[in-house]
Amino acid sequence: MTDLTDGIDRVEAAVDRFENYLAGVIAERRAAPGDDIISALVAAQERGDRLTDEELWSTCFMLLTAGVDTTTHLIGNGVLALLRHPAQLRLLQRDPALIGPAVDELVRYDPPTQMIIRAVARPVPLHGVTLRPGDLVHLVLAAANRDPARFKDPDRLDLTRDEGRPLSFGTGRHFCLGAPLARLEAEIAIGTLIRRLPGLRLDTGTPRRRANPMMRGLTALPLTH
């Protein structure tokens, strides 16, 4: 569903299959509720909490795609960045309490979500062009996170950077609801990995990236210790 380089027809077919799968799961939970998030969403819908069938499905879709892929790629990208910057890795190993700011810097330096799409709500003049209501705009978060007007020496990985948080999780009303959980998962995973395997290093194999212009993540990261 998220491999945008594989042809739109295959992507749409995958979305249809997933929608059919979820419809079956939702029907099962409606008939026999359990102690799970889908049962809770179904219960909210049946209480009349203004959750349509489309909203129920799209929420499940978002929980899977936004709550799994992005955090997985955040952890992978973060580990790779640290191993390619051994001085920063040693700094974190000497001071494990730095893991919180470190995750913010790692998600700035190599964010899993490269860009987001927004619909224009009102006319916006921009560099001699007027964006009209309804136009779709690709906002490249990765570029904003490397803006030299915002971050000093932005191409440098600096775990002690103190210039405010990047735009990787969005901002304002569009700020990612799962950001605290994603940060916590990354802090635990990366912190535990470098503590348990202090000799961790890149192996001779080449890290491989997934082919997706919007999502930046790894399909292979050969390591040794």
Secondary structure as UniProt FT lines:
FT   TURN            4..5
FT   HELIX           8..31
FT   HELIX           37..46
FT   TURN            47..48
FT   HELIX           53..64
FT   HELIX           65..69
FT   HELIX           70..84
FT   HELIX           86..94
FT   HELIX           96..98
FT   HELIX           99..109
FT   STRAND          115..119
FT   STRAND          124..126
FT   TURN            127..128
FT   STRAND          129..131
FT   TURN            133..134
FT   STRAND          136..140
FT   HELIX           141..144
FT   TURN            145..146
FT   TURN            148..150
FT   TURN            154..155
FT   TURN            159..160
FT   TURN            168..169
FT   HELIX           172..174
FT   TURN            177..178
FT   HELIX           179..196
FT   TURN            198..199
FT   STRAND          201..202
FT   STRAND          208..209
FT   STRAND          218..220
FT   STRAND          223..224
//
